[in-house]
Amino acid sequence: MKVLLIANYKSSIGGISGQVELLYKKLLKEGVTARIFSMKYNSFVRLFLPLRLIFVGYRYDVFHIHACSHWGFLPAIAGIMIGRLLNRRIILTYHGGEADVFFKRHPVLVNYFLRKTDVNIVLSGFIASIFEKHGIPYRIVSNILELDNKYFRERTAVRPCFISIRTLSPTYNIGCIIKAFEIVQKQIPTSELYIVGDGCSRKELEFMVEQKGIKNICFCGHVDNCEIYSYLNKADIFISSPVIDNQPMSVLEAFNAGLLVISSNVGGVPYMIENGRTGLLFESDNFIELSGKMLWAVNNQERVLKMTREAYKSLSYYSWENIKSNLLLFYEK
């Protein structure tokens, strides 16, 4: 079996690229011939990628496309067109947290292409409900997490040391975390916040911190995927405040590192976090509620440590061993 992985792929940046890279490595270990075909280029180069995909794709049996909403749908368009032209088996994994908006905005485009695949994979019940609403067939297969005991550190105490690892863009609403941290720091002056990531909102966020005079916030910038756990190890509580999301790997990585996760209750996140058992959820963009959860976590050590253990146990669902049989079966049919 030969599998071509098609995506807007860029090495060592996490997200969809991180999943594609991890899947590629797992397939090689299973004895599957695999290759990554990246469509992460400028507009001019992308014009010629379908021709290159024909040249590369004819050597492969299966096209496994990884796509999301808006411009992230381009791999689906090119991959499905060329896959059908070459009569290849087409598997598509849809990652987009903004699927509902995108499907409503472009119903003809979405229906035309997503009905030409052999299997559509969604990551959770959240995206499954959107596919169902639009009458598009799907199968649920989660993201893959590289499970390794060396990453897990069981805390004996929960320090007021917080971390966010997301792109600095409006979708991930890092400003909400900063506002909540300001409240927490007034009560616990030794509190610390690490903001890992980069993006279009960075200057605005740094200006907010400077204007408010908030101390102990470190903007760490972009961090390669291979260094994520060294940063998670600096903190005890992981904060995520997106306005929409699907199945963020950063949450699973935080579970894997033994951190408590506090996240906004949006999209696919409640399918990952059981509120009060494996983590804490708050209403999206409610920094007052978030600050309360942050303070509660520091003041309820035993309950938090129990939650981190339960969260770690839940990760077996995302293991390659749990996922591979279904995925390989989709490739073979």
N, C-alpha and C positions, 0 to 999 in steps of 0.2 A: 504494500500500500504506500502511495506517495501523496502527501498532503501539503498543499500550498496555503500558508496563512497570509491573508490579505488584510492590511489595516493601515491607518495613518500612524505608522510605527516610528518611534525614535528611541534609541537605546537609553536605558538607565533613567527614565523619567516617571516610572510608575503608571498608575491608571490603566487604560487600555493597553498601552505599550508594555507595561509590566506584566499584564496577563498573557499577552501574546508571547513575550519572551519566555515566561515560565512554561506555558503550554508547549512551546517549541522544544525546550529542554526535556520535558516529560515524555514527549512523543519519541524523541531520539532514544531515550532510555528504554522505551517499549519496543524498539526495533523498527519504528516507523520512519521512513524517509520523509523529512520535512524541510521546508524553507520558508523564510519570511519575505514577503513581497511588500515593501513599504510604498505608500502613496503620500508620504509626508514631504511634499516638495512645493515650490512656488507654482503659481497658476500657469506659467508658461511651460514648465517641465511637465505638469500634469496633463497637458494637451496630448503629449506623446506616450503617456503611460499605458493606455489601452493597447497600443501596438506592441509595446514591450511585454505586456501581460500575455498577449497571444503567444509571443515567442517563448516566454518562460513557462506559461501555463500548460502548453501541450504535453509537457513531460510529466504532468501530475494527474492523479486520478480524482482527487477531491480538492475543491476550493472551500476552505473554511474562512469566511469573511467576518471581520469584527468591525461593527459600525455603530454609530450613535446618531443623534439628531443634528439637524442643520448641515453645516459643511462636513460633519462627520459621517454623513450618509453617502458621500462620494465613493468610498470603497465598495459599498453595496451596489451602487449603480454600475460601476466598472466591472466589478467581480461577477455580478449576475449576468450582465450582457456577454462578457467573454466566456464565462462558464457555460452558458447556454449555447453559444456559438461552437464551442469545442466539445459539447455534449458531456460535460463533467458533472460529477455529483456536487451539489452546492449546499453547504451548511452555513447558516448565518447566525452569529451571536449578536444580539442587540443590547448595547450597554447604556443607552441614553436615558438619563433621568427626566429629560424634558420630552419624552415620547408623546405624551397626550397632546401637548401644544403643537408639536411638529406634525403629528398624524392629522390633526384637525386642519392645520394650515395647508397641508399638501396631501389630501386624501387620494387623489388620482395617482400621484407619483408613488406613494407608499404602497397602495394596494397593488399597483402594477408590478412592482419589483418583489415585494415580500410574498407574493403568490407564485413566483417563479422559482423559489428555492425548493430543495427537497426537505429540509428541516430548518425551522426557525427556533433558535434557542433564546430564552430569556433567563435572567439571573434570579428572579424572585417573583413572588405573588403580585408584587406591585406592578411590574411591567406586564405580567401575565394578564392582569385585569384590563389593561389598556388594549392589548392584543385581542382579548375576548370581546371587548366593547366594539372593536372595529371588524370583528369577524375574521381575524387572521389566525391561522393555526400556529401553535407553538408547543415547545417542550421546555420544562424548567431544568436547567443545570446551573449550579452556582459558580461563582468565581473560584479559583484555586488558591489556596493558601499553603505556602511552604512551611509545614509544621516541623519544628525543631525545638527540643527541650532547652537548648542552650539560650534561646531568646527569652524564655520565661523567667522572671525574677519575682518571687513571692515577697511582697513587702511585709515588714513587721510593724510599720507605722505608715500613715498616709500624710505626707507633708503638703503644705499649701503651694505645691510646685506644679504648674499647669503647662500643657503643651498643645499647640494646634499644628497640624500638618495638612494643609490644603493650599490650593492655588489662591493667590491674593486677587480675587475678582469678586464682583457683586454677587454672583451665584453662591459663594461660600461665606459671605456675610461676616468677615472677620471683625468688622466694626462692632458687631453685637458682643463678641467675646471681649474686646477691649473695654467696652462700657461696663460689662459685668465684672471684669477684673478690677476696674477702678473702685467699684463698691466693695469688693472683697478686700482690696488692699487697705482701705480705710479702717477695716476691722482687724486685719492681720497684716501689719506693715512689712513683714518679712516675706510675703507672698511673691512668687516669681512666675512669669509667663514667657515661654519660648514660642515664637511664631516662625514656623518653618515653612518655606515656600516663597515663591515670587509671582509677580503678575501685575496687571494694569492698575490695581488699586494700592500698590505698595506706598507710593509717595503720599497719597491721601491719608493712608493709615498712619504713617510715620508722623505726618503733620498733626493728626488728631492726638497722638500720644504726646507730642511736644507741646501743643496748645493746652492740653489738660494737665500737663506736668506729672504724668503718671510715671512712677519709677519701676524699676525691675522688669521691664519688658525688653526682650532681646529679639530683634528681627534677624533671623539666621540665614535668610536667603534660600536659594535653591540648594537642595541636598540630593545627591545621587541616591537611587533606590537602595544600593548596597550599604549605605550609611544610616538608613532610617532607624534601625534598632539602637544604634549608639546614641541617637538623640532621644528616642523614647526612654532610654535608660536614665536620662537626666531628670525625668519627671515622674509623678505618681498619678496624675489625673489628666486624661485626654479630653479636650473640648472640641466639638464639631458643631457648627451652627449654619449649615446650608439652608437655603430657601427651597431647594429641591435637590434630590439625590436618588440614586438607584441602590447600588450595593458597594459603598466605598471601602476599598481595601484598607485604607488607613484605620478604620474602626477595627477590622479583623487583626491588623498588625498590632494595634494597641492591646486588644485582648491577649494576643500571643505573647506580648511583653509583660503582662501582668498589671496593666494600668486599669483604673476605673474609667469607663467612657461615659461622658455626659454629652448628649446630642439632641439637636432639634428633632422633633417628631414629624418628619416629612418623608414622602416617597417610600422607598424600600427600607429605610432605616428601622422602623418598628418590626420588620420581618427579621431583623438581625439582633435587635436588643429587646429583651423582655424587661419592661420597666420595673425596677425594684428588685429584680432577680439577677440579671446579667449586666445591668447598667442603669442609667437614669435618662429620661427623656423630658424635654421642655418644649413649650409652644414656640414655634418659629418666630424669631426676631424679638422675643420677650427677654431682654437682658436682665430685667428685675428678677424674673423666675430663674433664669440661669444663675445669677449671682447667689440666689438662695440655695440652689442645688450644690453649687461649689462650696459654700460655707457648710452646708449640711454634711457633705462628704468628709470635710476635715474634722468635723465634730462627732462623727459616727464611725469611728475607725473599724470596729469589729464587723459591723454590717457591710462596710465597703470591702473589706478584705474577703469576706464570704462571697460577695458579688464577683470579685475578680477571679476567684477560683471557679465559680459557676460559668463565667464567661469563657474561661480557658477550656473547660470541658466541652462547651458547645462547638468548638472549632473542628471537631472530627467531621462534621457535616461538610466542611469545605476542603477536606483532604483529597489528594489525587486518587487515593485508593477508593474513596467513596464515589468519585466522579467518573473515573476512566472507563468503566464497563459500559455505561450509557453512551459516552462520547464515541468510543471506538465502534460501538454498534451502529451509531448514526453514520459513521464513515463507511461502514461495510455494506449497508443495505442497498 
